[in-house]
Amino acid sequence: MSEEPTAYDASMIVVLEGLEAVRKRPGMYVGSVGERGLHHLAFEVAERALDEILGGTAGRVEITLTADGGVRVADDGPGLPVEHAGHSDGPALETWLTALSGGCGARGDRRSLYGAFFGVGLAVVNALSVRLTAEVRRDGSRWVLEYERAVPVGVPVRTGPADGSGTAITFRPDAEIFETLEFSFEALAEHFRELAFLNRELDISLTDDRGPAGPRTARFRFPGGPRDHVAAQTARAPLHPDVIGFERECPEMEGTVEVALRWCDSREERVASYANSRPTLSGGAHEVGFRDGLAAAVNAYAREQQLLTPADPDFTPAQLGAGLTAVVSVKLDHPEFEGALHDRLGNGPVRTCVAEAVREHLAAWLRADTAQATAVLARIPTATRH
């Protein structure tokens, strides 16, 4: 082996600019070049469109897995401005598709989905697609803009008049980038179903046009929000007919908390927590606050009813969680995520706010319906103490 030192100077530094960097290191932007990264592309495009609904400018988003292996996401919003047409009310379509800005124009507050999961923007989708076509219906005209591997085929073209308004993005992932080009209908459906029950305003359809037997479509719309989700999960053997649920504004944490819960005749606990529609698999302040409020309400009621004597210890978390299914969702103007995966919420005031809201609402429910309360508390002592 030669002992001569290897020269290292400025000539060895390679500077990657813009979308070239995305194509060179795709995993840094979408996580992987496997199925997970492939699905991230669809989520990015869809979540921009879903933000239109949450902002009150659109009513529905339609997502289609096309027969040629692409994905089409269409909304009925006002249509993104087309720079070539001289619009100036917000970032133009060309900017969305070429600028690495993490979602230019996104609000980034409690009312926004965009960036809650990945936040890499439409430009990354464009960079990792062999072809992307954007169609805008706006101000009575239909505009089309096409890219091949993020290089524009030409300027936006007005193709004629258009009824209504909206934006449709169709893309085909690049086989030079991804190990698989096969989208999973089930995985996409699970993601959009979750978003829909966390945001009752959303109306999403997912259609698969790839099968020889014809298209299949699923629609995700849950006017009851998390209550609908908990009701569906606990349809078998519930201990009480009502799903307990509430939503509250909490100025101290600059956001809202929504909780739905129900006990069933089971020992299994299923508590799912979310912050700004993002799953917090490692929990955090909102989940701890939920358990604080749950314990405070149930233990206080049990002592009022003399189900616990002064000498008895409080019910443990394991006892209270047996048979419990719950969704805890907070939406914050300034969420603070912790951990390498950003899957734990750290906002300090959230714990106290959520605990107090849960305690007050659950205490009122227990006192309002003694029959349902008795059904829940009657089996708590049967849970194993830890």
Secondary structure, DSSP 8 states (H G I E B T S, - for coil): ---S-----GGG-----THHHHHHSTHHHHS-SSHHHHHHHHHHHHHHHHHHHHTTS-S-EEEEE-TTS-EEEEE-SS----GGGT--SS--HHHHHH--SSSTT---STT--TTSS----HHHHHHTEEEEEEEEEETTEEEEEEEETTEESSS-EEEEE-SS-EEEEEEEE-TTT-S-----HHHHHHHHHHHHHH-TT--EEEEE--STT--EEEEE--TTTHHHHHHHHT-SSBSSSS-EEEEEEEGGGTEEEEEEEEEBSSS--EEEEEETTEE-TT-BHHHHHHHHHHHHHHHHHHHHTTSS-TTS----HHHHHTTEEEEEEEEESS--EETTTT-EE--HHHHHHHHHHHHHHHHHHHHH-HHHHHHHHTTGGGS---
